[in-house]
């Protein structure tokens, strides 16, 4: 079976801290590396060239789509993979990529893009997201948008019956660690670009979501809540990953604000729409606990355990629906004076039982 060629396309600026780890992770997997540098003043360009990358210098023009498309223009591979410099491909899984792309299913079913499991690293936890990171190399497939650029709209124009596959290959993203967000001042940059994009494309509802995310990270909770409420009021079909994430953000913001009545009220609707998303039950439990209704908080986490780990497509915290739910449930049992139930939960949490299913006495 002839294996396809893969081009790695990236845009960078002052990324000497993470770029070596990123490029090391794809060695032996990609056939060429195309890097657009938008004005680095550190050793980024030298590091890229040391890995054999073709480096294109392009002045920053206020558009991530323009820079990313410039890298795509230079790609010669059958498929294009894109990463950010603060990401890395799982070294053990990367070797499977070409084999999966060469598989008959990809060809016979007309797969045009591939979702990877992008794992956001936070202090003390992981969050899994299924994101499009590989597409067939076609000149029609290009990004749109100044920030949080999207490629699917152009793909749909060229391929109305677009088919996208999913593989269990992980990309680890370090950019949401607090020190990196602060160092790069990403929030201010992205907020400015998002507001500009919204003025240019007022009907592009997904910008409401991304602005909400940026405002939340900068701790403007009221502003973030307004954006998510407006986003969720729209009737557009944004897809499960974005919609479920918006519901999760809204509940999390209400928890941070101590608005527990509103949290519980909204959680009922959120869970009805996404019953397989254990993170929502955790947030509901926070609301009930805040209202002093411990039995209902316990019930919410028991339901999270019945649901188990999130299905693909949900932006879920690793361990929710399994061992982290056991831990939090143990704390609730402990506060309710149910020591035996608490001990069992803590034991399961310590063992990191991934398939924990528990039925506690009420």
Secondary structure, DSSP 8 states (H G I E B T S, - for coil): -----EEEEEEESS-TTTHHHHHHHTTTT-SEEEEEES---SSHHHHHHHTT-EEEE----S-HHHHHHHHHHH--SSEEEE--TTEEE-HHHHTTHHHHHHSHHHHHTT--EEEEEEEEEETTEEEEEEEEEEEE--TT---BSSSS-B-HHHHHHH-TT--EEEEEEEEEE-TTSHHHHHHHTHHHHHHHHHHHHHHH-TT-THHHHHHHHHHHHTT-HHHHHHHHHHHHHS-----HHHHHHHHHHHHHHHHHHT-HHHHHHHHHHHHHH-TT-HHHHHHHHHHHHHTT-HHHHHHHHHHHHHH-S--TTS-EETTTTTHHHHHHHHHHHHHTT-HHHHHHHHHHHHHT-TT-------
